[in-house]
Amino acid sequence: MSEDKLQGTQEEPADVPATSEAAPPMPADAAETDGQESSMSLMDHLSELRMRLVRCCIAVLIGFLACWIVVEPLYNALVNPLLAVLPPGSHAQYTTLPEGFFTRMYIAFIAGVFLMCPILFYQIWAFISPGLYEEEKRGIIPIALASAVFFAGGGAFCYWIVFPYAFAFFVSFATESIVVTPKISDYLDFVLKLILAFGLVFEMPLFSFFLSRMGIVTATRLRSWRRYAVLCIFIAAAILTPPDVVSQLLMAGPMIVLYEASILVAAAVGKKPSPRKAAKHEDMASDGPSEEA
């Protein structure tokens, strides 16, 4: 019995490595927990995106209801540029019974988007803000307000500058035997799409400001892309506007000007490399030829 006890006591230390061998599975568990944390992080981002989208939808709904109250003045304001250039004897028309109602709903919806654009842009920038630095997060509200101002400015430019020249050009092809009688729903669809397109185009300097502050683009890089940018601008103008040369030129011209303004913005507020990084790049450049030699 004493020998068995001695053997038992001698076998107990032999079990110690078995417990130590059970330790390696821990990294696998840690990897699983890390995977769960990453999946939860992704779910958090998706839930935040859903929350932002819900808030945007609620804001647009409130804007729609508010603009529906004053939809008749908005309707008259959008139709007046066309009526001002129509020749005598011409008139706009409805071709279906519910057309007048649905066109007013469409106008109230687009006007609600413009009315609530500060809230919409704030939700967009707030969703992007977790990937920004602390100093950049403090500028979310000014960036959102500037986005709304540029968006509304693009729509105002389209209404006050583009519409008179575009409509006068289109109506000039009418003759005594061929009278212009535009369908009101097609006209308003054309008008509202142009207003939205110009509103988005006028955001270009703001996007340049944002990307240059993050160091993604620089003024030198934008200058080197100028010829390709002009080509892309004309392609985008052809897609966003109806298939006529006048509308494309009226959009492509301001876009080119805004691209040049974006270059100036990037040069003024672009992120400059720190002296330490600049010295590091110079050292790497100087070490390169010596290693190749």
C-alpha positions as CSV (number, residue, x, y, z in Angstrom):
1,M,0.0,0.0,0.0
2,S,2.8,2.3,0.8
3,E,4.4,1.6,-2.6
4,D,1.0,2.4,-4.3
5,K,0.7,5.6,-2.4
6,L,4.3,6.5,-3.4
7,Q,3.4,5.7,-7.1
8,G,0.3,7.8,-6.8
9,T,2.2,10.7,-5.5
10,Q,4.8,10.2,-8.2
11,E,2.1,10.1,-10.9
12,E,0.4,13.3,-9.7
13,P,3.3,15.5,-11.1
14,A,2.9,13.6,-14.4
15,D,-0.7,15.0,-14.6
16,V,0.6,18.6,-14.3
17,P,1.8,18.8,-18.0
18,A,-1.7,17.6,-19.0
19,T,-3.2,20.7,-17.4
20,S,-0.5,22.8,-19.1
21,E,-1.3,21.1,-22.4
22,A,-4.9,22.1,-22.0
23,A,-3.8,25.8,-22.1
24,P,-3.2,26.0,-25.9
25,P,-6.9,25.8,-26.9
26,M,-7.4,29.3,-25.2
27,P,-6.2,31.2,-28.3
28,A,-8.9,29.5,-30.3
29,D,-11.5,30.6,-27.8
30,A,-10.0,34.1,-27.9
31,A,-10.2,34.0,-31.7
32,E,-13.9,33.1,-31.4
33,T,-14.6,35.9,-29.0
34,D,-12.7,38.3,-31.3
35,G,-14.9,37.1,-34.1
36,Q,-18.0,37.7,-32.1
37,E,-16.8,41.2,-31.1
38,S,-16.0,42.0,-34.8
39,S,-19.5,40.7,-35.8
40,M,-21.1,42.8,-33.0
41,S,-19.1,45.8,-34.2
42,L,-20.4,45.3,-37.7
43,M,-24.0,44.9,-36.3
44,D,-23.5,48.1,-34.4
45,H,-22.6,49.9,-37.6
46,L,-25.6,48.5,-39.4
47,S,-27.9,49.4,-36.6
48,E,-26.5,52.9,-36.6
49,L,-27.0,53.1,-40.4
50,R,-30.6,52.0,-39.9
51,M,-31.1,54.6,-37.2
52,R,-29.7,57.4,-39.5
53,L,-31.9,56.2,-42.4
54,V,-35.0,56.2,-40.2
55,R,-34.2,59.7,-39.0
56,C,-33.7,60.9,-42.6
57,C,-37.0,59.3,-43.7
58,I,-38.8,61.0,-40.7
59,A,-37.2,64.3,-41.6
60,V,-38.3,64.0,-45.3
61,L,-41.8,63.1,-44.2
62,I,-42.1,66.1,-42.0
63,G,-40.7,68.3,-44.8
64,F,-43.2,66.8,-47.2
65,L,-46.1,67.6,-44.9
66,A,-44.8,71.1,-44.3
67,C,-44.4,71.8,-48.1
68,W,-47.7,70.2,-48.9
69,I,-49.4,73.1,-47.1
70,V,-47.7,75.6,-49.5
71,V,-47.6,73.4,-52.5
72,E,-49.7,75.8,-54.7
73,P,-47.2,78.7,-54.4
74,L,-44.4,76.2,-55.1
75,Y,-46.2,74.8,-58.1
76,N,-46.7,78.3,-59.5
77,A,-43.1,79.2,-58.9
78,L,-41.9,76.2,-60.9
79,V,-44.3,76.7,-63.7
80,N,-43.7,80.4,-64.1
81,P,-40.4,80.1,-66.0
82,L,-42.1,78.0,-68.6
83,L,-45.2,80.3,-68.9
84,A,-42.9,83.3,-69.3
85,V,-41.3,82.0,-72.5
86,L,-44.3,80.3,-74.1
87,P,-45.4,82.1,-77.3
88,P,-49.0,83.4,-77.6
89,G,-51.5,80.6,-78.2
90,S,-49.4,78.0,-76.4
91,H,-50.2,76.4,-73.1
92,A,-49.3,73.5,-70.8
93,Q,-51.6,70.6,-70.3
94,Y,-52.6,67.6,-68.3
95,T,-53.3,64.4,-70.2
96,T,-54.6,62.3,-67.3
97,L,-57.0,63.0,-64.4
98,P,-54.7,62.3,-61.5
99,E,-51.7,64.0,-63.1
100,G,-52.2,67.3,-61.3
101,F,-52.4,65.6,-57.9
102,F,-49.4,63.5,-58.3
103,T,-47.3,66.3,-59.7
104,R,-48.1,68.4,-56.6
105,M,-47.1,65.4,-54.4
106,Y,-43.8,65.2,-56.3
107,I,-43.2,68.9,-55.9
108,A,-43.9,68.7,-52.1
109,F,-41.5,65.7,-51.8
110,I,-38.6,67.4,-53.5
111,A,-39.3,70.7,-51.7
112,G,-39.3,68.7,-48.4
113,V,-35.9,67.3,-49.3
114,F,-34.5,70.8,-49.8
115,L,-36.2,72.0,-46.6
116,M,-34.7,69.2,-44.5
117,C,-31.3,69.0,-46.2
118,P,-29.5,70.4,-43.1
119,I,-30.8,67.5,-41.1
120,L,-30.1,65.0,-43.9
121,F,-26.5,66.2,-44.4
122,Y,-26.0,66.1,-40.6
123,Q,-27.1,62.5,-40.5
124,I,-24.7,61.6,-43.3
125,W,-21.7,63.3,-41.7
126,A,-22.6,62.0,-38.3
127,F,-22.5,58.4,-39.7
128,I,-19.1,59.1,-41.2
129,S,-17.7,60.8,-38.1
130,P,-16.5,57.7,-36.2
131,G,-13.8,57.3,-38.8
132,L,-12.6,60.9,-38.3
133,Y,-10.1,62.5,-36.0
134,E,-11.3,64.5,-33.0
135,E,-10.5,67.8,-34.5
136,E,-12.4,66.8,-37.6
137,K,-15.5,65.6,-35.6
138,R,-15.9,69.1,-34.1
139,G,-16.6,70.5,-37.6
140,I,-19.6,68.2,-38.3
141,I,-22.2,70.8,-37.7
142,P,-20.5,73.5,-39.8
143,I,-19.9,71.0,-42.6
144,A,-23.6,69.9,-42.5
145,L,-24.7,73.6,-42.7
146,A,-22.3,74.3,-45.5
147,S,-23.6,71.2,-47.4
148,A,-27.1,72.5,-47.1
149,V,-26.1,76.0,-48.3
150,F,-24.2,74.6,-51.3
151,F,-27.1,72.2,-52.1
152,A,-29.7,75.0,-52.0
153,G,-27.3,77.3,-53.9
154,G,-27.1,74.8,-56.7
155,G,-30.9,74.6,-56.9
156,A,-31.1,78.4,-56.9
157,F,-28.5,78.7,-59.6
158,C,-30.5,76.2,-61.7
159,Y,-33.7,78.1,-61.2
160,W,-32.5,81.6,-61.7
161,I,-29.8,81.2,-64.3
162,V,-30.3,77.9,-66.2
163,F,-34.1,77.8,-66.6
164,P,-34.6,81.1,-68.4
165,Y,-31.9,80.4,-71.1
166,A,-32.8,76.7,-71.4
167,F,-36.5,77.2,-71.8
168,A,-36.1,80.2,-74.2
169,F,-33.9,78.0,-76.3
170,F,-36.3,75.1,-76.4
171,V,-39.4,77.3,-77.1
172,S,-37.5,79.1,-79.9
173,F,-38.1,76.1,-82.2
174,A,-41.8,76.6,-82.2
175,T,-43.5,78.0,-85.3
176,E,-46.9,79.3,-86.3
177,S,-48.0,75.8,-87.4
178,I,-46.2,73.9,-84.6
179,V,-47.4,75.1,-81.3
180,V,-45.7,74.2,-78.0
181,T,-48.1,72.4,-75.6
182,P,-45.8,70.7,-73.0
183,K,-47.2,68.0,-70.7
184,I,-47.0,69.5,-67.2
185,S,-45.8,66.2,-65.5
186,D,-43.0,65.8,-68.0
187,Y,-42.0,69.4,-67.6
188,L,-41.9,69.2,-63.8
189,D,-40.0,65.9,-63.8
190,F,-37.4,67.6,-66.0
191,V,-37.3,70.7,-63.8
192,L,-37.0,68.9,-60.5
193,K,-34.3,66.5,-61.8
194,L,-32.2,69.4,-63.0
195,I,-32.6,71.2,-59.6
196,L,-31.5,68.1,-57.7
197,A,-28.6,67.5,-60.1
198,F,-27.3,71.1,-59.8
199,G,-27.7,70.8,-56.0
200,L,-25.5,67.7,-55.9
201,V,-23.0,69.2,-58.3
202,F,-22.5,72.3,-56.1
203,E,-21.3,70.0,-53.3
204,M,-18.0,69.5,-55.2
205,P,-15.9,72.1,-53.4
206,L,-17.1,70.8,-50.0
207,F,-16.2,67.3,-50.9
208,S,-12.8,68.6,-51.9
209,F,-12.4,70.4,-48.6
210,F,-13.3,67.2,-46.7
211,L,-11.1,64.9,-48.7
212,S,-8.1,67.3,-48.7
213,R,-8.4,67.6,-44.9
214,M,-8.2,63.9,-44.6
215,G,-5.2,63.8,-46.9
216,I,-6.9,61.7,-49.6
217,V,-6.6,64.2,-52.4
218,T,-4.2,67.1,-52.9
219,A,-4.2,70.1,-55.2
220,T,-1.4,68.7,-57.2
221,R,-3.2,65.5,-57.8
222,L,-6.4,67.3,-58.8
223,R,-4.4,69.4,-61.3
224,S,-2.9,66.2,-62.8
225,W,-6.5,64.8,-63.1
226,R,-7.9,67.9,-64.8
227,R,-8.2,66.5,-68.4
228,Y,-9.8,63.3,-67.1
229,A,-12.1,65.3,-64.8
230,V,-13.3,67.4,-67.8
231,L,-14.1,64.2,-69.7
232,C,-16.0,62.7,-66.7
233,I,-17.8,66.0,-66.2
234,F,-19.3,66.0,-69.7
235,I,-20.2,62.3,-69.3
236,A,-22.0,63.0,-66.0
237,A,-23.7,66.0,-67.5
238,A,-24.9,63.8,-70.4
239,I,-26.3,61.3,-67.9
240,L,-27.9,63.8,-65.4
241,T,-29.5,66.1,-67.9
242,P,-32.0,65.4,-70.7
243,P,-30.5,64.4,-74.1
244,D,-29.9,68.0,-75.5
245,V,-26.7,69.9,-75.9
246,V,-27.9,73.1,-74.1
247,S,-28.7,71.4,-70.8
248,Q,-25.4,69.5,-70.9
249,L,-23.4,72.6,-71.5
250,L,-25.3,74.5,-68.8
251,M,-24.4,71.8,-66.3
252,A,-20.9,71.0,-67.6
253,G,-19.8,74.7,-67.5
254,P,-20.5,75.2,-63.8
255,M,-19.0,71.8,-63.0
256,I,-15.7,72.8,-64.6
257,V,-15.7,76.0,-62.7
258,L,-16.5,74.2,-59.4
259,Y,-13.7,71.7,-60.1
260,E,-11.2,74.6,-60.5
261,A,-12.6,76.0,-57.2
262,S,-12.1,72.6,-55.6
263,I,-8.4,72.7,-56.6
264,L,-8.1,76.1,-54.9
265,V,-9.9,74.7,-51.8
266,A,-7.5,71.7,-51.7
267,A,-4.5,74.0,-52.0
268,A,-5.7,76.3,-49.2
269,V,-6.8,73.7,-46.6
270,G,-5.0,70.6,-47.7
271,K,-3.3,68.4,-45.1
272,K,0.4,69.2,-45.1
273,P,2.8,66.4,-44.2
274,S,4.6,66.8,-40.9
275,P,8.3,67.7,-40.9
276,R,9.1,64.2,-39.4
277,K,7.3,62.4,-42.2
278,A,8.9,64.7,-44.8
279,A,12.3,64.0,-43.4
280,K,11.6,60.3,-43.4
281,H,10.5,60.3,-47.1
282,E,13.7,62.3,-47.9
283,D,15.8,59.7,-46.1
284,M,14.1,56.8,-47.9
285,A,14.6,58.6,-51.2
286,S,18.2,59.1,-50.5
287,D,18.7,55.5,-49.3
288,G,17.1,54.1,-52.4
289,P,19.9,54.7,-55.0
290,S,22.6,53.7,-52.6
291,E,21.0,50.3,-52.0
292,E,20.5,49.8,-55.8
293,A,24.2,50.7,-56.3
